[in-house]
Amino acid sequence: MRRSRKVKGKETVEVVFGITSLPREKCTADRLLQLVRSHWGIENRLFGARDVTLKEDACRVRTGNAAENLATIRNLVLAMLRRLTKSGDTTAIRQFGFHPRKAIDLVLGRQ
């Protein structure tokens, strides 16, 4: 697959090779592109939100199961925000950061 992007006016091109277990008759170029895009959609929706919105990569917790437990809590927070709010993750987290009582009320069902 050939990827190109422009950053600050400079274009870069990258050629990426992949391996699949799909048989040739089920692995058209369009199908492969769909699979790659769906993978990045999941990546951007979950991990991108956890890192960008909740600053997961900046967290330096490394003791015992703490990092895994915090990742679970972050996933729970994002799932709740998606289910209970109409705004995006970043907007909702910013809003609740400024007004923590609203977050508590939302969790307790006192909207």
Contacts in CASP RR format, 6 or more apart in sequence:
PFRMAT RR
TARGET T0000
AUTHOR 0000-0000-0000
METHOD contacts of the structure
MODEL  1
MRRSRKVKGKETVEVVFGITSLPREKCTADRLLQLVRSHWGIENRLFGAR
DVTLKEDACRVRTGNAAENLATIRNLVLAMLRRLTKSGDTTAIRQFGFHP
RKAIDLVLGRQ
1 15 0 8 1.000
1 16 0 8 1.000
1 17 0 8 1.000
1 18 0 8 1.000
1 32 0 8 1.000
1 33 0 8 1.000
1 36 0 8 1.000
2 13 0 8 1.000
2 14 0 8 1.000
2 15 0 8 1.000
2 16 0 8 1.000
3 13 0 8 1.000
3 14 0 8 1.000
3 15 0 8 1.000
3 16 0 8 1.000
4 11 0 8 1.000
4 12 0 8 1.000
4 13 0 8 1.000
4 14 0 8 1.000
5 11 0 8 1.000
5 12 0 8 1.000
6 12 0 8 1.000
20 27 0 8 1.000
20 32 0 8 1.000
20 35 0 8 1.000
22 31 0 8 1.000
46 75 0 8 1.000
46 78 0 8 1.000
49 78 0 8 1.000
49 89 0 8 1.000
50 56 0 8 1.000
50 71 0 8 1.000
50 74 0 8 1.000
50 75 0 8 1.000
50 78 0 8 1.000
51 57 0 8 1.000
52 90 0 8 1.000
53 78 0 8 1.000
53 89 0 8 1.000
53 90 0 8 1.000
53 93 0 8 1.000
54 74 0 8 1.000
54 77 0 8 1.000
54 78 0 8 1.000
54 93 0 8 1.000
56 70 0 8 1.000
56 71 0 8 1.000
56 74 0 8 1.000
59 67 0 8 1.000
59 70 0 8 1.000
61 67 0 8 1.000
61 70 0 8 1.000
77 93 0 8 1.000
78 89 0 8 1.000
80 106 0 8 1.000
80 107 0 8 1.000
81 88 0 8 1.000
81 89 0 8 1.000
81 92 0 8 1.000
81 93 0 8 1.000
82 88 0 8 1.000
82 89 0 8 1.000
84 106 0 8 1.000
85 92 0 8 1.000
85 106 0 8 1.000
87 95 0 8 1.000
95 102 0 8 1.000
96 102 0 8 1.000
96 103 0 8 1.000
96 106 0 8 1.000
97 103 0 8 1.000
105 111 0 8 1.000
END
